[in-house]
Amino acid sequence: MTTSVVEFSELEKRGKSPLDFLAPRIGKVYVVAITRDGCPACKKQKPKLDRLAATLREQHADRLVFTRVHVKYSPDLQEESLRSKDVLRHYFYPTNLILIKSRDRGAIEFYRSTAPDMRELHRNIEKALRVAEFFDKKS
């Protein structure tokens, strides 16, 4: 199982809420990294996030999904980055989200942070797994 990459331009074309597309199933936890071209912090975070994903997949492979939303950017072409900030409600790169699907509210945002420490992200993923299990039992 690898981290999937979704181009923001493709996500934008989806008819439903981007969060519902990124977190389609109850009982799973969705870790989303919003990154863009030319972002030094994104480059720095990528290997750390990949290591965290590999570690957690050993324990929770069937309940955990890692996705990167890639935003195209250049100093001359900033439109996609500006649109992503409107659609995904973020400002900085990389922004990390943890999403959980609920029956009554659809995809909900459990956690959001800009370039978090991986230990903090790991703690919040573990908490989100417990909440997702609760939602799964209620279905």
N, C-alpha and C positions, 0 to 999 in steps of 0.2 A: 504494500500500500504506500503510495507516494503522495506528496503534497500536490494537489491539483492547482493549476493556474487558470484563472478566468480573466480574460481581457475585459477591462471596464466597458469598452465600446460594445461588447457582446452582452454584458450584464444590463447595460442601459437599454438595449433593444427588447428585453423581456417585458411582457405585458404586466406581470404582477410585481409586487414589491420586491426590491432587490434582496431584502433580508429573508423573505419567504423563499426566494430562489436559493439563497446560500444555506438556508437551514430548513430543508424540506420535510424531515421526519421527526416525529416525537420519539424521545428516548435516547437521542444522540446529542453530542456536544460538538459544536462547530467553531473551530478556532480560525479566525479570518485575519490575515495581514494585508492591509492596504498599502501598496508600495508604488513607487513611480521611477521612471527612468532618471538616471543621474542623481539619485538620492544617496549621499554617503552613509547616512544612518541606516537606510534600507539595506545597503550592501553589507554593512557591519552586522546587522541583526539576522540576515538570512542564514548563515551557518549555525548560529545559536538556536534559532527557531527550528531548523532541520534536526539538530541534535535532540532538542526537547521532544519533537514529534516522534523521532525514532524510539526514544526512551519510553514515552507514554503509550505508543502503539503496542509495545510488548505486553502491557497490562490491559489495555482497553481498546484493542484493535477494532472491534465491532461497534464500539460506542463513540468513537472519536474521529472527527474529520478535520483535516487541516487544508485550508485553501488560501491561495494568494490572489488578491485582486490586483492586477497590473494596470497601472495608469500610464499612458504614453505622455511624454513631456519633452519639450525642448524650449529654450528661452524664447524662440520665435513662435512656437505653437503651444500656448498654455491653455487653450480652450477645454481640452479633455480634463485636465487637472481641475480647472474651475468647476466644470460640470460635476465631476466626482465629489467635490466638496459639498455641492448642493444636494446631490442624490444620497450620498452616504453619510452626510452630516459630520464631516471631519475637517480638520484644518491642517494638521501636520502629517508628515510622513516619517516613518511608518506609523500607522495607527493599527492597533490590534483590538479585535472584538472577540468576545465569546458569546455565541448565540445558542439559544435553546428554543425548540419548537413547543408551543403550548396548544392545547386544543381550542381554547376560547380566544386567545389573543394572537395566534399565529406565531411567527418568529419573534422572540423577545431578546433584547440585549441584556445579557447578564453582567457583562464587564466591558469596559473600554479604557484604553490607555495608549499614550504615545510612547513608543520605544520602551516598553516596560522591561524591568529586570526579569530574566527568565525564571528566577525563583518565585517572584510575585505572580507571574503568568501561570506557572505550574500550580501554585496554591489555588488560584482562582479556577483553573481547569478542574482540579480535584473537587472543589466545592460545586462547580457546575455539573459535574457527573452525578453527584448525589441528588441535585435538584432535578436533573433530567430523568433519573431513575424514579423519582417520586411522580413526575408527570406521566411516565410510561405506565406506572402501576394504576394511575387514575383513568387511563384510557379504556 
